[in-house]
Amino acid sequence: MTEKIPGISIDVEELLAVRGQLGNLSLRDLRRRSSYRSGARETRIRGRGMEYEESRAYMAGDDMRTMDWRVMARTGEAHTKVFAEEKERRFLLAVDLSSSMFFGTRHAFKSWTAAHTAAHVGWLANLAGDRIGGLIVAPETHKEIRPGRYRAGLMSFFHHLAGQASISLPPLSAPGRLDFLLLELLRVVKPGATISLVSDFIGISANTSAYLSALVQHNDVHAFWIHDQTEIAPWPNARYEVLIDSRKLGLDLDDAKTRRDLASRQRQHRDTIEGFATRFDIPLFPISCNDDVNTQIHEQLRS
């Protein structure tokens, strides 16, 4: 049996225990923050609560936006799509477990913090009656969990989350996994879903903007930025050895220029993340892996 390491090993029992840590929090707290931040986005036509059922012959008065152009092209006759109302909303947990997430200087790894953040949000969605599914992307694999009713989807997500995090350390570097996660979301998501994106956003690329733009068009997206203090705060002056793709690089912070360069990179990364959140009206919740997750979730959703 693999030894479980506190703050590193993702344990299903711990994720189940999060249910008892919620107190009087509810999904309304998250939606309230999302509504406050997103403002006019609430007026967009998203198709919330509607699911495609069949196509039928067009009748006068039908909404042109529901025209089924594929059937029309095949038959030569106008058809419109018929939608059935869903009894439960779809809630997708999208967790980025890229190689950069298997890091933390104290308290916990970012991967562990991401799992517990997703557990908090997942339980809130479960208690609200949403159908929960999601996507988990690891350095070498990924897993799709289809939305399930009651607790089935959430339990499945927890088990796969623990499984995807059980990899040899240090994990192999696999660039572009954040974009891969967003592409997979675009493939599986149906209009009207709520998406909780959990990542350190280190894999942002030139394509990320287009993927996020497509996601927010017909879905409610909010993001939890998982980070370590070393990614946002100055380091003590010293000489460090940094391991990058099995290569050790020296980092001399006794040198003023090196300190400025590091601070510039930290600021640029944070500005990029906040810039995306502002541009696409995505509510952003920073969560540090150096502090208690439950306390931060309560502070973020109740502020």
C-alpha positions in Angstrom: 0.0 0.0 0.0 1.3 3.4 -0.9 2.0 5.6 2.1 -0.3 8.6 2.4 1.5 11.9 3.0 -0.5 14.7 4.6 -0.8 17.7 2.3 0.4 15.7 -0.7 -1.6 12.5 -1.0 -5.2 13.1 -2.1 -7.4 10.9 0.0 -11.0 10.2 -0.8 -12.0 10.0 2.8 -10.6 13.5 3.4 -12.6 14.8 0.4 -15.8 13.2 1.8 -15.1 14.9 5.2 -15.2 18.3 3.5 -19.0 18.0 3.7 -18.8 18.6 7.4 -16.7 21.7 7.0 -19.1 23.8 4.9 -21.0 25.2 7.9 -23.8 27.5 6.5 -22.2 28.1 3.2 -24.3 27.3 0.1 -23.9 27.5 -3.6 -25.9 30.8 -3.5 -22.8 32.4 -2.0 -20.7 31.4 -5.1 -23.5 32.4 -7.5 -23.9 35.7 -5.6 -20.2 36.5 -6.1 -20.4 35.4 -9.7 -23.5 37.6 -10.4 -21.9 40.6 -8.7 -18.8 40.3 -10.8 -20.3 39.3 -14.1 -23.1 41.9 -14.1 -24.5 42.1 -17.7 -23.5 38.5 -18.4 -26.6 37.3 -16.6 -28.7 38.7 -19.5 -27.1 36.5 -22.1 -29.1 33.7 -23.7 -27.3 30.6 -22.5 -30.0 27.9 -22.8 -29.8 27.2 -19.1 -32.1 24.4 -18.1 -32.7 23.2 -21.6 -31.5 20.1 -23.4 -31.9 19.1 -27.0 -34.6 16.4 -27.5 -35.4 16.2 -31.2 -36.0 18.1 -34.4 -39.4 18.7 -36.1 -40.7 20.4 -39.2 -40.6 24.2 -38.9 -43.9 26.0 -38.1 -44.7 29.7 -38.5 -43.6 31.6 -35.3 -40.8 29.3 -34.4 -37.6 31.0 -33.1 -35.1 31.3 -35.9 -32.3 30.8 -33.4 -33.4 27.2 -32.9 -33.4 26.2 -36.6 -31.7 22.9 -37.2 -29.6 23.7 -40.3 -28.0 20.3 -40.5 -31.3 18.5 -40.9 -32.5 21.2 -43.3 -29.4 20.7 -45.4 -30.0 17.0 -45.5 -33.8 17.0 -46.2 -34.2 20.2 -48.0 -37.0 21.2 -45.6 -36.9 23.6 -42.7 -36.6 22.0 -39.3 -36.4 23.4 -35.8 -34.8 22.0 -32.6 -37.1 21.0 -29.7 -35.7 21.3 -26.2 -36.7 19.6 -23.0 -36.4 21.3 -19.7 -33.8 19.8 -17.4 -34.7 19.1 -13.8 -31.1 19.6 -12.6 -28.4 22.0 -13.6 -25.1 20.7 -14.8 -22.1 21.6 -12.7 -18.6 20.7 -14.1 -15.5 20.6 -11.9 -12.4 21.2 -14.1 -9.2 20.5 -12.2 -5.7 21.1 -13.7 -3.2 18.7 -12.2 -0.3 19.7 -14.5 3.2 19.0 -13.4 3.5 22.6 -11.9 0.7 21.7 -9.5 2.8 19.1 -7.7 4.7 21.7 -5.7 4.4 23.5 -2.4 6.8 25.1 0.1 4.7 24.6 3.2 1.3 23.2 4.4 0.4 21.4 1.1 1.1 20.8 -2.5 -1.0 22.9 -5.0 -2.5 19.6 -6.3 -3.8 18.8 -2.8 -5.1 22.3 -2.4 -6.8 22.1 -5.8 -8.5 18.8 -4.8 -9.8 20.2 -1.5 -11.0 23.4 -3.2 -12.9 21.3 -5.8 -14.4 19.2 -3.0 -15.8 22.3 -1.3 -17.3 23.6 -4.5 -18.5 20.1 -5.4 -20.3 19.6 -2.2 -22.0 23.0 -2.5 -23.2 22.0 -5.9 -24.4 18.6 -4.7 -26.4 20.1 -1.8 -28.0 22.5 -4.4 -29.2 19.5 -6.4 -27.0 20.0 -9.4 -25.7 17.1 -11.6 -22.0 17.0 -11.0 -19.4 15.8 -13.5 -16.0 17.1 -14.6 -12.6 16.8 -16.1 -9.2 16.1 -14.5 -6.0 16.7 -16.5 -2.8 15.2 -15.1 0.7 15.4 -16.7 0.3 12.2 -18.7 -3.4 11.3 -18.5 -6.8 12.8 -18.3 -10.3 11.7 -17.1 -13.8 12.8 -18.0 -16.5 12.2 -15.4 -20.0 12.5 -16.9 -22.5 14.4 -14.8 -24.3 12.1 -12.4 -27.4 12.5 -10.3 -27.5 12.6 -6.5 -24.0 11.9 -5.2 -22.9 9.5 -7.9 -21.1 12.1 -10.0 -19.3 13.7 -7.1 -18.2 10.4 -5.6 -16.9 9.3 -9.0 -15.0 12.6 -9.3 -13.4 12.2 -5.9 -12.2 8.7 -6.7 -10.7 9.7 -10.1 -9.2 12.8 -8.5 -7.3 10.7 -6.1 -6.3 8.3 -8.8 -5.0 10.9 -11.2 -2.9 12.5 -8.5 -1.1 9.1 -7.7 1.9 9.6 -9.9 5.6 9.3 -9.4 7.3 12.5 -8.2 8.6 14.7 -9.7 6.1 14.3 -12.5 7.1 14.6 -16.1 6.7 18.1 -17.6 3.9 18.2 -20.1 3.4 21.7 -21.5 0.0 22.8 -22.8 -2.1 20.8 -20.3 -4.2 23.9 -19.3 -5.1 24.5 -22.9 -5.9 20.8 -23.3 -8.2 21.0 -20.3 -10.1 23.9 -21.8 -10.3 22.2 -25.2 -11.8 19.1 -23.5 -14.3 21.3 -21.7 -15.4 22.8 -25.1 -15.8 19.3 -26.4 -18.0 17.9 -23.6 -19.9 21.0 -22.2 -23.5 21.7 -23.1 -24.8 25.3 -23.0 -26.1 26.5 -19.6 -23.5 24.6 -17.5 -21.7 26.0 -14.5 -17.9 25.4 -14.7 -15.6 25.7 -11.8 -12.0 25.9 -13.1 -9.3 25.0 -10.6 -5.7 25.7 -11.8 -2.4 27.5 -11.1 -2.7 28.9 -14.7 1.0 28.5 -15.3 0.2 26.9 -18.7 -1.4 30.0 -20.2 -0.6 30.3 -23.9 -1.5 32.4 -26.9 -4.5 30.0 -27.5 -5.9 30.2 -24.0 -7.8 33.4 -24.8 -9.8 31.9 -27.6 -10.7 28.8 -25.6 -11.9 30.9 -22.6 -13.9 33.2 -24.9 -15.7 30.2 -26.4 -16.5 28.8 -22.9 -18.0 31.9 -21.4 -20.3 32.5 -24.4 -22.9 30.0 -23.2 -21.8 28.9 -19.7 -21.2 30.4 -16.3 -17.4 30.1 -15.5 -15.6 30.9 -12.3 -12.0 30.2 -11.5 -9.9 29.3 -8.4 -6.3 30.3 -8.8 -4.2 27.9 -6.7 -0.8 29.4 -5.9 2.2 29.1 -3.6 3.5 32.1 -1.7 6.8 31.8 -3.6 4.9 32.6 -6.8 3.6 36.0 -5.6 6.0 37.3 -2.9 9.7 38.2 -2.7 12.2 35.4 -1.8 14.8 35.8 0.9 18.2 36.8 -0.5 20.2 33.6 -1.0 21.4 31.3 -3.7 18.9 28.6 -4.8 19.0 25.5 -6.9 15.9 25.2 -9.0 15.0 21.9 -10.7 13.5 22.4 -14.1 12.9 19.3 -16.3 15.5 17.3 -14.4 18.0 20.2 -14.8 19.4 22.1 -11.9 19.7 25.9 -12.4 21.3 28.3 -10.1 19.3 31.3 -8.9 21.4 34.0 -7.1 19.0 36.3 -5.3 21.9 38.2 -3.7 22.1 39.8 -7.1 19.8 42.8 -7.5 19.1 42.2 -11.2 18.0 38.6 -10.5 15.7 39.8 -7.8 14.1 42.3 -10.2 13.7 39.7 -12.9 12.0 37.3 -10.5 9.7 40.0 -9.2 8.9 41.0 -12.8 8.0 37.4 -13.7 5.8 37.1 -10.7 4.0 40.3 -11.5 3.6 39.4 -15.1 2.0 36.0 -14.3 -0.4 37.6 -11.8 -1.3 40.4 -14.2 -2.0 37.8 -16.9 -4.4 35.8 -14.8 -6.2 38.8 -13.5 -6.3 40.2 -17.0 -8.1 37.1 -18.3 -10.6 37.3 -15.4 -11.4 40.9 -16.1 -11.5 40.5 -19.9 -13.9 37.5 -19.8 -15.8 38.6 -16.7 -14.8 35.4 -14.8 -15.0 35.7 -11.0 -11.5 34.9 -9.7 -10.8 33.4 -6.3 -7.1 33.2 -5.2 -6.4 30.2 -3.0 -3.0 29.7 -1.4 -1.6 26.2 -0.8 0.2 27.6 2.2 -2.9 28.1 4.3 -6.0 26.3 5.4 -8.3 25.7 2.4 -11.6 25.7 4.4 -10.8 29.1 6.0 -10.0 30.6 2.6 -13.1 29.3 0.9 -15.3 30.8 3.7 -13.5 34.1 3.5 -13.7 34.2 -0.3 -17.4 33.4 -0.6 -18.5 35.5 2.3 -16.5 38.6 1.5 
